[in-house]
Amino acid sequence: MDKLLFKRILVAALTVLALIYVTYLLIRSNFDMYPTENAVAATVTDSISTEGYIIRDETLIQNTAQGVLSYTVSNSAAVEANSVIANVFSNAEDAVANSQADALEARIATLQDSQNSSLMGAVSVDVINNNIQSNLINYLYDANKYDVDAVKADADKLLGSINQRQLLTGKITNFNSQISALQQQVSSLRSSSGDSVGSVKTPKAGYFTEFCDGFENVLSYSKIDELTIDDLHNIKSEAVPDNIAGKVIGNVSWYVACEVSADEGAALSIYDGAVTVLFSEASTEAIPANVHRIVRNGDENALVILECDYMNSGLLEARQEPIEIGMGTYSGLRVSKRAIHDDYVTKTTYDENDKPHKEQKKVQGVYVLYGSEIQFKQISILYATKDYVICDENPAEGVLFNGKTISLYDKVIVKGDDLYDGKVIS
């Protein structure tokens, strides 16, 4: 090949490559000038994470008799004032025999109830099938939460529903033989064991639990409005006396005391609505609560006291654990805070003669790229963090000055100079 021709081809090729590269740089610089992010749908929950301390109206139950306890009520059971929660026996054998006899009598009562309901025609097969399904779901749910007392109650209900179905469908005529056999076992246990030498009664009505942790008398329930953040810092458990048979929680309302930052305390104080409390261990569900009291001291951490009236067996035994305070859920379009600017929007109105009048107002909004044109759109912020905001996609009438805001998947400009409404990118 002729050397001159080769040089010409090489120069032409290099020139084309140079033009392509320059064009690429120009296009890239043009797009880099206005980087965008799509406005995407998002749902967030405004929450505060902290450590919660539970304060209840707790009264320790003393056992003045000597011997072994056999409880007559289960944990988390509702009890009346001056009612027996345990019998006292002289030895462990008698106590065990008494507990077994009580359990058998409960089974007898379940069989009798199932039989009586079936004979009276109080239920239909469809109702029983629904009960079986519901009781089974509750059993699995409580088993997954390791709620032993609830699982036992669920199992009894499930067994009762299955017994009813057997009777109603004719698979079993009655439970007379089973009831008779159980009654004989009860008689044998009662006769072989000694009588109780005493009993333990609850001093007040409420929810009973055997579990005591030594914090029952550390912070006073009746002085909840005098609690300080220093009191919360100095909590120490006390030794539980040997003669304590359990405790009764005597008030439906109970409190969660916690320490939050100054900013979080301020946010809670201006939040107008009920909150929720999610415990890390005591409950798998968020518990409804109200803000009872907030103690703020300038820029220092604040004391927050939440009031609750929902109770289950897990909450009866909980004391101190990580919690999450929920202050509301917000759904809308997520936009970077870097994209927010102040600019003017125009609204056109018409008088009675159909003559147009234009008004301008400076509002908060974002610049959106439509093809090669930049448009400014007002936004209505529902929720904000330090990095992004959640904007209302459909604000109520009157919230927006000219009724126009961003839409899903709009290309919101997050960076750039010399931005203004109507600018065309060439």
C-alpha positions as CSV (number, residue, x, y, z in Angstrom):
1,M,0.0,0.0,0.0
2,D,1.2,3.5,-0.8
3,K,2.7,5.2,2.3
4,L,1.0,8.5,1.5
5,L,-2.4,6.8,1.2
6,F,-1.9,5.0,4.5
7,K,-1.0,8.2,6.2
8,R,-4.2,9.9,4.9
9,I,-6.3,7.0,6.1
10,L,-4.7,7.1,9.5
11,V,-5.2,10.8,9.8
12,A,-8.8,10.5,8.8
13,A,-9.5,7.8,11.3
14,L,-7.8,9.7,14.1
15,T,-9.8,12.8,13.2
16,V,-13.1,10.8,13.4
17,L,-12.1,9.3,16.7
18,A,-11.3,12.8,18.1
19,L,-14.7,14.2,16.9
20,I,-16.5,11.3,18.5
21,Y,-14.6,11.8,21.8
22,V,-15.3,15.6,21.8
23,T,-19.0,14.9,21.1
24,Y,-19.1,12.4,23.9
25,L,-17.5,14.9,26.3
26,L,-20.0,17.6,25.4
27,I,-23.0,15.3,25.8
28,R,-21.6,14.0,29.1
29,S,-21.0,17.4,30.5
30,N,-24.5,18.5,29.4
31,F,-26.1,15.6,31.3
32,D,-23.7,15.8,34.3
33,M,-24.8,19.5,34.6
34,Y,-28.3,18.4,35.7
35,P,-28.2,15.0,37.4
36,T,-31.7,13.7,38.2
37,E,-33.4,11.2,40.5
38,N,-36.8,9.7,39.9
39,A,-39.6,10.6,42.4
40,V,-40.5,7.1,43.7
41,A,-43.3,6.0,46.0
42,A,-42.3,5.3,49.6
43,T,-43.8,4.6,52.9
44,V,-42.0,5.4,56.2
45,T,-42.7,5.2,59.9
46,D,-41.5,8.0,62.0
47,S,-40.0,6.3,65.1
48,I,-37.7,6.7,68.0
49,S,-35.5,3.8,69.3
50,T,-34.6,3.8,72.9
51,E,-34.6,1.7,76.1
52,G,-37.9,1.3,77.9
53,Y,-38.6,0.6,81.6
54,I,-42.0,-0.7,82.5
55,I,-43.8,0.6,85.7
56,R,-46.9,-1.1,86.9
57,D,-49.3,-1.1,89.9
58,E,-47.7,-4.2,91.4
59,T,-48.4,-5.7,94.8
60,L,-46.4,-8.6,96.1
61,I,-48.4,-11.5,97.5
62,Q,-47.0,-12.9,100.8
63,N,-47.3,-16.6,101.8
64,T,-47.6,-16.8,105.6
65,A,-48.1,-20.6,105.7
66,Q,-45.2,-23.1,105.7
67,G,-45.2,-25.7,103.0
68,V,-45.3,-26.3,99.2
69,L,-47.5,-24.2,97.0
70,S,-49.9,-25.6,94.4
71,Y,-51.2,-22.8,92.3
72,T,-54.9,-22.7,91.4
73,V,-54.7,-20.0,88.8
74,S,-52.4,-19.6,85.8
75,N,-50.1,-16.7,85.0
76,S,-51.8,-13.7,83.5
77,A,-55.2,-14.8,84.8
78,A,-57.6,-12.2,86.1
79,V,-58.2,-12.6,89.9
80,E,-60.7,-11.0,92.3
81,A,-59.7,-9.4,95.6
82,N,-59.2,-11.9,98.5
83,S,-59.4,-14.9,96.1
84,V,-57.2,-18.0,96.5
85,I,-54.3,-18.2,94.1
86,A,-52.6,-21.2,95.7
87,N,-53.1,-23.9,98.2
88,V,-50.3,-24.9,100.6
89,F,-49.4,-28.6,101.3
90,S,-47.1,-30.1,103.8
91,N,-45.0,-31.9,101.2
92,A,-44.2,-31.8,97.4
93,E,-46.0,-35.2,96.8
94,D,-49.3,-33.8,98.1
95,A,-48.9,-30.6,96.1
96,V,-48.2,-32.5,92.8
97,A,-51.2,-34.8,93.4
98,N,-53.4,-31.8,94.0
99,S,-52.2,-30.1,90.8
100,Q,-52.8,-33.2,88.8
101,A,-56.3,-33.6,90.2
102,D,-57.1,-29.9,89.3
103,A,-55.9,-30.5,85.7
104,L,-58.1,-33.6,85.4
105,E,-61.1,-31.7,86.7
106,A,-60.5,-29.0,84.1
107,R,-60.5,-31.8,81.4
108,I,-63.8,-33.1,82.8
109,A,-65.3,-29.7,82.7
110,T,-64.2,-29.3,79.0
111,L,-65.8,-32.7,78.1
112,Q,-69.0,-31.8,79.9
113,D,-69.3,-28.4,78.2
114,S,-68.7,-30.0,74.8
115,Q,-71.4,-32.6,75.4
116,N,-73.9,-30.2,76.8
117,S,-73.5,-27.8,73.8
118,S,-73.9,-30.6,71.3
119,L,-77.0,-32.0,73.1
120,M,-78.6,-28.5,73.2
121,G,-78.0,-28.0,69.5
122,A,-76.3,-24.7,70.3
123,V,-73.8,-24.9,67.4
124,S,-73.6,-26.0,63.8
125,V,-70.9,-28.0,62.0
126,D,-69.9,-24.9,60.0
127,V,-69.5,-22.9,63.2
128,I,-67.4,-25.7,64.8
129,N,-65.2,-26.0,61.8
130,N,-64.5,-22.3,61.9
131,N,-63.8,-22.5,65.6
132,I,-61.3,-25.4,65.0
133,Q,-59.5,-23.4,62.3
134,S,-59.4,-20.2,64.5
135,N,-58.2,-22.1,67.6
136,L,-55.5,-23.9,65.6
137,I,-54.2,-20.6,64.2
138,N,-54.1,-19.0,67.7
139,Y,-52.3,-22.1,69.0
140,L,-49.6,-21.9,66.3
141,Y,-49.3,-18.1,66.7
142,D,-48.8,-18.3,70.5
143,A,-46.5,-21.3,70.2
144,N,-44.3,-19.2,67.8
145,K,-44.2,-16.5,70.5
146,Y,-43.3,-19.1,73.2
147,D,-46.3,-18.0,75.3
148,V,-46.7,-21.1,77.3
149,D,-49.8,-20.0,79.2
150,A,-51.6,-18.9,76.1
151,V,-50.6,-22.1,74.3
152,K,-52.2,-24.2,77.1
153,A,-55.5,-22.2,76.9
154,D,-55.5,-22.5,73.0
155,A,-55.0,-26.3,73.3
156,D,-57.9,-26.6,75.6
157,K,-60.2,-24.6,73.3
158,L,-59.0,-26.6,70.3
159,L,-59.7,-29.9,72.0
160,G,-63.2,-28.6,73.1
161,S,-64.0,-27.7,69.5
162,I,-62.8,-31.1,68.2
163,N,-64.9,-32.9,70.8
164,Q,-68.0,-30.9,69.8
165,R,-67.5,-31.9,66.1
166,Q,-67.2,-35.6,67.0
167,L,-70.4,-35.5,69.0
168,L,-72.3,-33.4,66.4
169,T,-71.3,-35.6,63.4
170,G,-72.1,-38.8,65.3
171,K,-68.6,-40.2,65.5
172,I,-69.0,-40.4,69.3
173,T,-72.3,-40.7,71.1
174,N,-71.1,-39.2,74.4
175,F,-68.1,-38.8,76.7
176,N,-69.7,-40.5,79.7
177,S,-67.1,-43.3,79.9
178,Q,-64.2,-40.8,79.6
179,I,-65.7,-38.5,82.2
180,S,-66.3,-41.4,84.6
181,A,-62.6,-42.6,84.2
182,L,-61.3,-39.1,84.9
183,Q,-63.5,-38.7,87.9
184,Q,-62.1,-42.0,89.4
185,Q,-58.5,-40.7,88.8
186,V,-59.4,-37.5,90.6
187,S,-60.9,-39.4,93.6
188,S,-57.8,-41.5,93.8
189,L,-55.5,-38.5,93.8
190,R,-57.5,-36.6,96.3
191,S,-57.7,-39.6,98.7
192,S,-54.0,-40.4,98.5
193,S,-52.9,-36.9,99.2
194,G,-53.2,-35.0,102.4
195,D,-55.4,-31.9,102.8
196,S,-54.0,-28.5,102.3
197,V,-52.5,-26.8,105.4
198,G,-53.3,-23.3,104.2
199,S,-54.0,-21.1,101.2
200,V,-52.6,-17.9,99.7
201,K,-55.0,-15.1,98.7
202,T,-54.4,-12.1,96.6
203,P,-54.9,-8.8,98.5
204,K,-56.5,-7.0,95.5
205,A,-58.0,-7.6,92.1
206,G,-56.0,-7.6,88.9
207,Y,-53.8,-9.8,86.9
208,F,-51.8,-12.5,88.6
209,T,-48.3,-13.8,87.8
210,E,-45.8,-15.9,89.8
211,F,-42.9,-14.0,88.3
212,C,-41.1,-11.4,90.4
213,D,-37.9,-9.7,89.4
214,G,-37.1,-7.4,92.4
215,F,-38.1,-4.2,90.6
216,E,-41.6,-4.2,92.0
217,N,-41.0,-1.5,94.6
218,V,-38.1,0.4,93.0
219,L,-40.1,3.1,91.2
220,S,-43.5,4.1,92.7
221,Y,-46.5,3.7,90.4
222,S,-48.5,6.3,92.4
223,K,-45.7,8.8,92.0
224,I,-45.2,8.5,88.3
225,D,-45.6,12.3,87.8
226,E,-42.6,12.8,90.2
227,L,-40.3,10.5,88.3
228,T,-37.0,12.2,87.1
229,I,-34.4,11.1,84.5
230,D,-32.0,10.6,87.4
231,D,-34.4,8.1,89.0
232,L,-34.3,6.2,85.7
233,H,-30.5,6.2,85.7
234,N,-30.3,4.9,89.3
235,I,-32.6,1.8,89.0
236,K,-31.4,-1.2,90.9
237,S,-33.3,-4.4,91.7
238,E,-34.0,-5.6,95.2
239,A,-33.9,-9.1,96.6
240,V,-37.3,-10.9,96.4
241,P,-38.2,-12.3,99.9
242,D,-38.5,-16.1,100.2
243,N,-42.1,-15.9,101.4
244,I,-43.4,-14.2,98.2
245,A,-45.9,-16.3,96.2
246,G,-46.2,-13.9,93.2
247,K,-47.7,-10.6,92.5
248,V,-50.9,-9.0,91.3
249,I,-51.0,-6.1,88.9
250,G,-54.0,-4.1,90.0
251,N,-54.5,-1.4,87.5
252,V,-55.3,-1.6,83.8
253,S,-53.0,1.3,83.0
254,W,-49.3,0.9,83.1
255,Y,-46.4,3.1,82.0
256,V,-43.2,2.9,80.0
257,A,-40.4,5.3,81.0
258,C,-37.6,6.1,78.6
259,E,-34.8,8.5,77.8
260,V,-34.7,10.2,74.5
261,S,-32.6,13.0,72.9
262,A,-33.6,16.7,73.2
263,D,-34.7,16.7,69.5
264,E,-36.7,13.5,69.9
265,G,-38.4,14.9,73.0
266,A,-39.3,18.0,71.1
267,A,-40.7,16.0,68.2
268,L,-42.9,14.0,70.6
269,S,-44.1,17.1,72.3
270,I,-45.4,18.6,69.1
271,Y,-46.7,15.3,67.7
272,D,-50.5,15.4,67.8
273,G,-51.7,11.8,67.9
274,A,-51.5,8.4,69.6
275,V,-48.2,6.6,69.5
276,T,-47.3,2.9,69.4
277,V,-44.7,1.0,71.3
278,L,-42.9,-2.0,69.8
279,F,-41.0,-4.2,72.3
280,S,-38.0,-6.2,71.2
281,E,-39.0,-9.3,73.3
282,A,-42.2,-8.9,75.3
283,S,-44.6,-8.6,72.3
284,T,-44.5,-9.2,68.6
285,E,-47.1,-6.5,68.0
286,A,-46.9,-2.8,68.4
287,I,-48.9,-1.7,71.5
288,P,-51.1,1.4,71.4
289,A,-50.0,4.2,73.9
290,N,-50.4,7.8,74.8
291,V,-47.8,10.3,75.7
292,H,-48.4,10.8,79.4
293,R,-45.6,13.2,80.3
294,I,-42.4,14.7,78.8
295,V,-39.7,16.3,81.0
296,R,-37.4,18.4,78.9
297,N,-34.4,20.3,80.2
298,G,-32.9,22.5,77.4
299,D,-30.5,20.7,75.2
300,E,-30.2,17.7,77.5
301,N,-31.9,14.4,77.1
302,A,-35.6,14.2,77.9
303,L,-37.6,11.9,80.0
304,V,-40.7,10.4,78.2
305,I,-43.5,8.5,80.0
306,L,-45.9,6.6,77.8
307,E,-49.3,5.3,79.2
308,C,-50.6,1.9,78.0
309,D,-53.7,-0.2,78.8
310,Y,-53.1,-3.3,76.7
311,M,-51.8,-6.4,78.6
312,N,-50.7,-9.9,77.8
313,S,-48.6,-12.6,79.6
314,G,-45.4,-11.4,77.9
315,L,-45.9,-7.8,79.0
316,L,-46.7,-9.0,82.6
317,E,-43.2,-10.3,83.0
318,A,-41.3,-7.7,80.9
319,R,-39.4,-4.9,82.7
320,Q,-36.6,-3.3,80.7
321,E,-35.7,-3.8,77.0
322,P,-35.2,-1.9,73.8
323,I,-38.3,-0.4,72.4
324,E,-39.4,1.6,69.3
325,I,-41.9,4.5,69.7
326,G,-43.9,4.9,66.5
327,M,-45.3,8.4,65.7
328,G,-47.1,7.8,62.5
329,T,-46.8,6.3,59.0
330,Y,-46.4,8.5,55.9
331,S,-46.8,7.5,52.2
332,G,-45.9,9.7,49.3
333,L,-43.1,10.5,46.8
334,R,-39.6,10.4,48.1
335,V,-37.4,13.3,47.0
336,S,-33.8,14.2,48.0
337,K,-33.5,17.2,50.2
338,R,-30.7,18.5,47.9
339,A,-33.4,19.0,45.2
340,I,-35.5,21.4,47.2
341,H,-35.5,25.1,46.2
342,D,-37.6,28.3,46.6
343,D,-39.0,29.8,43.4
344,Y,-42.1,31.5,42.1
345,V,-45.1,29.8,40.7
346,T,-47.9,31.5,38.7
347,K,-51.6,31.1,39.1
348,T,-54.2,32.4,36.7
349,T,-57.7,33.3,37.8
350,Y,-60.6,34.8,36.0
351,D,-63.0,37.5,37.1
352,E,-66.7,37.7,36.4
353,N,-66.0,39.2,33.0
354,D,-63.8,36.2,32.1
355,K,-60.7,38.4,32.2
356,P,-57.6,36.5,33.3
357,H,-55.5,37.7,36.3
358,K,-52.1,36.3,37.0
359,E,-50.7,35.9,40.5
360,Q,-47.2,34.9,41.6
361,K,-46.0,33.4,44.9
362,K,-42.7,32.2,46.2
363,V,-43.1,28.6,47.3
364,Q,-41.0,25.5,48.2
365,G,-40.5,23.0,45.4
366,V,-38.2,21.1,43.0
367,Y,-37.1,21.5,39.4
368,V,-38.2,18.6,37.1
369,L,-36.8,17.8,33.8
370,Y,-39.4,17.2,31.0
371,G,-37.5,16.3,27.9
372,S,-35.2,19.2,27.4
373,E,-37.3,21.7,29.4
374,I,-37.0,22.4,33.2
375,Q,-40.2,23.1,35.1
376,F,-40.5,24.2,38.7
377,K,-43.1,22.3,40.8
378,Q,-44.4,23.1,44.2
379,I,-44.3,20.3,46.8
380,S,-46.2,19.5,50.0
381,I,-44.0,17.8,52.5
382,L,-45.5,15.1,54.8
383,Y,-42.3,13.9,56.5
384,A,-38.7,14.9,56.5
385,T,-35.3,13.5,57.4
386,K,-31.9,15.0,57.1
387,D,-31.4,13.4,53.7
388,Y,-34.9,13.2,52.1
389,V,-38.5,14.2,52.3
390,I,-41.8,12.4,51.6
391,C,-44.1,14.6,49.5
392,D,-47.9,14.3,49.1
393,E,-48.8,13.3,45.6
394,N,-52.4,14.4,46.0
395,P,-52.5,17.3,48.4
396,A,-55.9,18.6,49.6
397,E,-57.5,21.5,47.8
398,G,-55.9,24.8,48.8
399,V,-52.6,23.3,49.9
400,L,-50.8,24.1,46.6
401,F,-50.8,27.7,45.3
402,N,-51.5,26.7,41.7
403,G,-52.6,23.1,42.2
404,K,-49.6,21.6,40.5
405,T,-47.0,19.3,42.1
406,I,-44.7,16.4,41.2
407,S,-45.9,13.0,39.9
408,L,-44.6,9.5,40.2
409,Y,-41.3,8.9,38.3
410,D,-40.7,12.6,37.6
411,K,-37.1,13.3,36.9
412,V,-36.2,15.6,39.8
413,I,-33.0,17.6,39.3
414,V,-30.8,17.2,42.4
415,K,-27.9,19.4,41.4
416,G,-27.2,22.2,39.0
417,D,-26.6,26.0,38.6
418,D,-28.8,28.6,37.0
419,L,-32.0,26.7,37.4
420,Y,-35.3,28.4,36.6
421,D,-38.8,27.5,35.4
422,G,-39.0,27.2,31.6
423,K,-35.3,26.8,30.9
424,V,-34.5,24.8,27.8
425,I,-31.4,22.6,27.7
426,S,-29.9,22.9,24.3
